[in-house]
Amino acid sequence: MDGKGRALDNVRIERLWWTVKYENIYPNAYENTLQLHEGLEKYYYYDYERKHSSLNKKTPNQVYTGY
């Protein structure tokens, strides 16, 4: 962080966790941590399918790999 109280430093990771929680964890209502771990391993949607407006309608994987 650049300084005390810089809320914008974590905005990207906070957005990622919000998306994971509301699109995967809460709708699936996992009963234990093993199911949660397995469910998160299968959650490819955010990186491989979900297009982001801030990335010119590309997925994070497309931007990272250059495709």
N, CA, C and O atoms as a GROMACS GRO file, in nm:
protein
  268
    1MET      N    1   0.083  -0.118   0.000
    1MET     CA    2   0.000   0.000   0.000
    1MET      C    3   0.087   0.124   0.000
    1MET      O    4   0.195   0.126   0.060
    2ASP      N    5   0.039   0.227  -0.067
    2ASP     CA    6   0.116   0.350  -0.080
    2ASP      C    7   0.110   0.439   0.043
    2ASP      O    8   0.200   0.519   0.066
    3GLY      N    9   0.008   0.426   0.120
    3GLY     CA   10  -0.005   0.510   0.237
    3GLY      C   11  -0.121   0.463   0.324
    3GLY      O   12  -0.197   0.375   0.285
    4LYS      N   13  -0.132   0.522   0.439
    4LYS     CA   14  -0.236   0.484   0.532
    4LYS      C   15  -0.374   0.512   0.474
    4LYS      O   16  -0.402   0.623   0.429
    5GLY      N   17  -0.460   0.410   0.475
    5GLY     CA   18  -0.597   0.428   0.432
    5GLY      C   19  -0.619   0.429   0.282
    5GLY      O   20  -0.720   0.483   0.236
    6ARG      N   21  -0.529   0.373   0.205
    6ARG     CA   22  -0.544   0.370   0.059
    6ARG      C   23  -0.639   0.257   0.020
    6ARG      O   24  -0.594   0.145  -0.006
    7ALA      N   25  -0.766   0.285   0.016
    7ALA     CA   26  -0.867   0.184  -0.012
    7ALA      C   27  -0.858   0.131  -0.155
    7ALA      O   28  -0.896   0.017  -0.181
    8LEU      N   29  -0.810   0.211  -0.247
    8LEU     CA   30  -0.807   0.169  -0.388
    8LEU      C   31  -0.699   0.066  -0.417
    8LEU      O   32  -0.701   0.004  -0.523
    9ASP      N   33  -0.605   0.045  -0.327
    9ASP     CA   34  -0.499  -0.053  -0.350
    9ASP      C   35  -0.553  -0.194  -0.360
    9ASP      O   36  -0.498  -0.276  -0.433
   10ASN      N   37  -0.659  -0.224  -0.288
   10ASN     CA   38  -0.713  -0.359  -0.285
   10ASN      C   39  -0.840  -0.375  -0.367
   10ASN      O   40  -0.906  -0.479  -0.357
   11VAL      N   41  -0.876  -0.278  -0.447
   11VAL     CA   42  -1.004  -0.281  -0.516
   11VAL      C   43  -1.015  -0.400  -0.611
   11VAL      O   44  -1.123  -0.459  -0.624
   12ARG      N   45  -0.908  -0.437  -0.678
   12ARG     CA   46  -0.915  -0.548  -0.774
   12ARG      C   47  -0.933  -0.682  -0.704
   12ARG      O   48  -1.016  -0.762  -0.746
   13ILE      N   49  -0.858  -0.706  -0.598
   13ILE     CA   50  -0.871  -0.834  -0.528
   13ILE      C   51  -1.003  -0.841  -0.454
   13ILE      O   52  -1.062  -0.948  -0.443
   14GLU      N   53  -1.051  -0.728  -0.402
   14GLU     CA   54  -1.182  -0.726  -0.336
   14GLU      C   55  -1.293  -0.758  -0.436
   14GLU      O   56  -1.387  -0.829  -0.403
   15ARG      N   57  -1.282  -0.707  -0.556
   15ARG     CA   58  -1.380  -0.735  -0.660
   15ARG      C   59  -1.378  -0.884  -0.698
   15ARG      O   60  -1.482  -0.945  -0.720
   16LEU      N   61  -1.257  -0.940  -0.707
   16LEU     CA   62  -1.244  -1.083  -0.736
   16LEU      C   63  -1.315  -1.166  -0.629
   16LEU      O   64  -1.394  -1.254  -0.662
   17TRP      N   65  -1.288  -1.138  -0.502
   17TRP     CA   66  -1.349  -1.217  -0.395
   17TRP      C   67  -1.500  -1.196  -0.390
   17TRP      O   68  -1.573  -1.289  -0.359
   18TRP      N   69  -1.548  -1.075  -0.419
   18TRP     CA   70  -1.692  -1.052  -0.424
   18TRP      C   71  -1.755  -1.141  -0.531
   18TRP      O   72  -1.858  -1.204  -0.508
   19THR      N   73  -1.692  -1.146  -0.648
   19THR     CA   74  -1.743  -1.227  -0.758
   19THR      C   75  -1.741  -1.374  -0.722
   19THR      O   76  -1.840  -1.444  -0.746
   20VAL      N   77  -1.634  -1.423  -0.666
   20VAL     CA   78  -1.624  -1.564  -0.629
   20VAL      C   79  -1.731  -1.599  -0.526
   20VAL      O   80  -1.796  -1.703  -0.537
   21LYS      N   81  -1.748  -1.514  -0.426
   21LYS     CA   82  -1.848  -1.543  -0.322
   21LYS      C   83  -1.990  -1.546  -0.377
   21LYS      O   84  -2.065  -1.638  -0.349
   22TYR      N   85  -2.026  -1.444  -0.455
   22TYR     CA   86  -2.165  -1.432  -0.499
   22TYR      C   87  -2.199  -1.517  -0.621
   22TYR      O   88  -2.316  -1.543  -0.646
   23GLU      N   89  -2.098  -1.560  -0.698
   23GLU     CA   90  -2.126  -1.643  -0.815
   23GLU      C   91  -2.095  -1.790  -0.792
   23GLU      O   92  -2.137  -1.875  -0.871
   24ASN      N   93  -2.022  -1.823  -0.684
   24ASN     CA   94  -1.986  -1.963  -0.661
   24ASN      C   95  -2.017  -2.010  -0.520
   24ASN      O   96  -2.089  -2.108  -0.504
   25ILE      N   97  -1.966  -1.945  -0.420
   25ILE     CA   98  -1.977  -1.995  -0.283
   25ILE      C   99  -2.119  -1.987  -0.230
   25ILE      O  100  -2.173  -2.088  -0.185
   26TYR      N  101  -2.181  -1.870  -0.233
   26TYR     CA  102  -2.315  -1.856  -0.176
   26TYR      C  103  -2.422  -1.937  -0.250
   26TYR      O  104  -2.505  -2.000  -0.184
   27PRO      N  105  -2.423  -1.940  -0.383
   27PRO     CA  106  -2.527  -2.020  -0.451
   27PRO      C  107  -2.513  -2.171  -0.428
   27PRO      O  108  -2.613  -2.242  -0.431
   28ASN      N  109  -2.392  -2.220  -0.406
   28ASN     CA  110  -2.371  -2.363  -0.390
   28ASN      C  111  -2.386  -2.410  -0.246
   28ASN      O  112  -2.406  -2.529  -0.224
   29ALA      N  113  -2.378  -2.322  -0.150
   29ALA     CA  114  -2.396  -2.354  -0.008
   29ALA      C  115  -2.322  -2.482   0.031
   29ALA      O  116  -2.384  -2.581   0.070
   30TYR      N  117  -2.190  -2.479   0.020
   30TYR     CA  118  -2.109  -2.595   0.054
   30TYR      C  119  -2.128  -2.632   0.200
   30TYR      O  120  -2.139  -2.544   0.286
   31GLU      N  121  -2.130  -2.762   0.229
   31GLU     CA  122  -2.155  -2.809   0.365
   31GLU      C  123  -2.028  -2.821   0.449
   31GLU      O  124  -2.034  -2.815   0.571
   32ASN      N  125  -1.912  -2.837   0.385
   32ASN     CA  126  -1.788  -2.848   0.460
   32ASN      C  127  -1.674  -2.791   0.377
   32ASN      O  128  -1.691  -2.756   0.260
   33THR      N  129  -1.557  -2.782   0.439
   33THR     CA  130  -1.444  -2.720   0.371
   33THR      C  131  -1.391  -2.804   0.255
   33THR      O  132  -1.335  -2.750   0.160
   34LEU      N  133  -1.406  -2.936   0.261
   34LEU     CA  134  -1.361  -3.021   0.151
   34LEU      C  135  -1.444  -2.992   0.026
   34LEU      O  136  -1.388  -2.979  -0.083
   35GLN      N  137  -1.575  -2.983   0.041
   35GLN     CA  138  -1.661  -2.949  -0.073
   35GLN      C  139  -1.629  -2.810  -0.126
   35GLN      O  140  -1.627  -2.788  -0.247
   36LEU      N  141  -1.605  -2.717  -0.036
   36LEU     CA  142  -1.569  -2.581  -0.076
   36LEU      C  143  -1.440  -2.581  -0.158
   36LEU      O  144  -1.431  -2.517  -0.262
   37HIS      N  145  -1.341  -2.652  -0.110
   37HIS     CA  146  -1.213  -2.660  -0.182
   37HIS      C  147  -1.231  -2.720  -0.320
   37HIS      O  148  -1.176  -2.668  -0.418
   38GLU      N  149  -1.306  -2.828  -0.330
   38GLU     CA  150  -1.331  -2.891  -0.460
   38GLU      C  151  -1.410  -2.799  -0.552
   38GLU      O  152  -1.382  -2.792  -0.672
   39GLY      N  153  -1.508  -2.728  -0.497
   39GLY     CA  154  -1.588  -2.635  -0.577
   39GLY      C  155  -1.506  -2.519  -0.630
   39GLY      O  156  -1.526  -2.476  -0.744
   40LEU      N  157  -1.415  -2.469  -0.549
   40LEU     CA  158  -1.331  -2.358  -0.593
   40LEU      C  159  -1.228  -2.402  -0.697
   40LEU      O  160  -1.191  -2.324  -0.784
   41GLU      N  161  -1.182  -2.526  -0.688
   41GLU     CA  162  -1.090  -2.577  -0.789
   41GLU      C  163  -1.157  -2.585  -0.926
   41GLU      O  164  -1.090  -2.572  -1.028
   42LYS      N  165  -1.287  -2.606  -0.927
   42LYS     CA  166  -1.362  -2.618  -1.052
   42LYS      C  167  -1.413  -2.483  -1.102
   42LYS      O  168  -1.475  -2.476  -1.209
   43TYR      N  169  -1.388  -2.375  -1.028
   43TYR     CA  170  -1.440  -2.243  -1.064
   43TYR      C  171  -1.348  -2.175  -1.164
   43TYR      O  172  -1.265  -2.093  -1.126
   44TYR      N  173  -1.362  -2.209  -1.289
   44TYR     CA  174  -1.282  -2.151  -1.395
   44TYR      C  175  -1.350  -2.031  -1.459
   44TYR      O  176  -1.290  -1.960  -1.539
   45TYR      N  177  -1.473  -2.008  -1.424
   45TYR     CA  178  -1.554  -1.906  -1.490
   45TYR      C  179  -1.487  -1.769  -1.487
   45TYR      O  180  -1.483  -1.701  -1.590
   46TYR      N  181  -1.435  -1.727  -1.373
   46TYR     CA  182  -1.381  -1.592  -1.360
   46TYR      C  183  -1.262  -1.568  -1.453
   46TYR      O  184  -1.255  -1.464  -1.518
   47ASP      N  185  -1.170  -1.662  -1.461
   47ASP     CA  186  -1.049  -1.642  -1.541
   47ASP      C  187  -1.063  -1.683  -1.686
   47ASP      O  188  -0.994  -1.627  -1.772
   48TYR      N  189  -1.150  -1.779  -1.717
   48TYR     CA  190  -1.151  -1.836  -1.851
   48TYR      C  191  -1.275  -1.804  -1.933
   48TYR      O  192  -1.272  -1.818  -2.056
   49GLU      N  193  -1.384  -1.763  -1.870
   49GLU     CA  194  -1.507  -1.740  -1.945
   49GLU      C  195  -1.566  -1.600  -1.927
   49GLU      O  196  -1.625  -1.545  -2.020
   50ARG      N  197  -1.551  -1.544  -1.809
   50ARG     CA  198  -1.614  -1.415  -1.778
   50ARG      C  199  -1.536  -1.300  -1.842
   50ARG      O  200  -1.420  -1.277  -1.809
   51LYS      N  201  -1.601  -1.230  -1.932
   51LYS     CA  202  -1.538  -1.116  -2.000
   51LYS      C  203  -1.550  -0.992  -1.910
   51LYS      O  204  -1.653  -0.969  -1.848
   52HIS      N  205  -1.443  -0.914  -1.905
   52HIS     CA  206  -1.437  -0.798  -1.818
   52HIS      C  207  -1.436  -0.670  -1.900
   52HIS      O  208  -1.360  -0.658  -1.996
   53SER      N  209  -1.519  -0.576  -1.863
   53SER     CA  210  -1.525  -0.450  -1.937
   53SER      C  211  -1.395  -0.372  -1.925
   53SER      O  212  -1.355  -0.303  -2.019
   54SER      N  213  -1.328  -0.381  -1.810
   54SER     CA  214  -1.202  -0.309  -1.794
   54SER      C  215  -1.088  -0.370  -1.875
   54SER      O  216  -0.982  -0.308  -1.889
   55LEU      N  217  -1.108  -0.490  -1.928
   55LEU     CA  218  -1.007  -0.557  -2.010
   55LEU      C  219  -1.047  -0.561  -2.157
   55LEU      O  220  -1.005  -0.649  -2.232
   56ASN      N  221  -1.128  -0.465  -2.197
   56ASN     CA  222  -1.178  -0.458  -2.336
   56ASN      C  223  -1.251  -0.583  -2.378
   56ASN      O  224  -1.230  -0.636  -2.487
   57LYS      N  225  -1.338  -0.630  -2.290
   57LYS     CA  226  -1.422  -0.748  -2.315
   57LYS      C  227  -1.341  -0.876  -2.338
   57LYS      O  228  -1.381  -0.962  -2.416
   58LYS      N  229  -1.227  -0.886  -2.272
   58LYS     CA  230  -1.147  -1.007  -2.276
   58LYS      C  231  -1.149  -1.072  -2.139
   58LYS      O  232  -1.181  -1.008  -2.039
   59THR      N  233  -1.115  -1.199  -2.134
   59THR     CA  234  -1.105  -1.268  -2.006
   59THR      C  235  -0.966  -1.241  -1.947
   59THR      O  236  -0.874  -1.208  -2.022
   60PRO      N  237  -0.949  -1.255  -1.815
   60PRO     CA  238  -0.816  -1.238  -1.757
   60PRO      C  239  -0.712  -1.334  -1.818
   60PRO      O  240  -0.596  -1.298  -1.834
   61ASN      N  241  -0.754  -1.456  -1.850
   61ASN     CA  242  -0.664  -1.550  -1.912
   61ASN      C  243  -0.616  -1.504  -2.049
   61ASN      O  244  -0.499  -1.521  -2.083
   62GLN      N  245  -0.706  -1.446  -2.127
   62GLN     CA  246  -0.668  -1.394  -2.259
   62GLN      C  247  -0.566  -1.280  -2.247
   62GLN      O  248  -0.472  -1.272  -2.326
   63VAL      N  249  -0.586  -1.195  -2.150
   63VAL     CA  250  -0.493  -1.083  -2.129
   63VAL      C  251  -0.357  -1.135  -2.080
   63VAL      O  252  -0.253  -1.090  -2.126
   64TYR      N  253  -0.360  -1.228  -1.986
   64TYR     CA  254  -0.236  -1.280  -1.928
   64TYR      C  255  -0.154  -1.357  -2.031
   64TYR      O  256  -0.032  -1.341  -2.037
   65THR      N  257  -0.220  -1.441  -2.112
   65THR     CA  258  -0.147  -1.524  -2.208
   65THR      C  259  -0.125  -1.454  -2.340
   65THR      O  260  -0.042  -1.499  -2.420
   66GLY      N  261  -0.195  -1.346  -2.366
   66GLY     CA  262  -0.177  -1.272  -2.490
   66GLY      C  263  -0.261  -1.322  -2.606
   66GLY      O  264  -0.238  -1.281  -2.720
   67TYR      N  265  -0.357  -1.408  -2.580
   67TYR     CA  266  -0.445  -1.459  -2.687
   67TYR      C  267  -0.571  -1.379  -2.696
   67TYR      O  268  -0.656  -1.407  -2.781
   0.00000   0.00000   0.00000
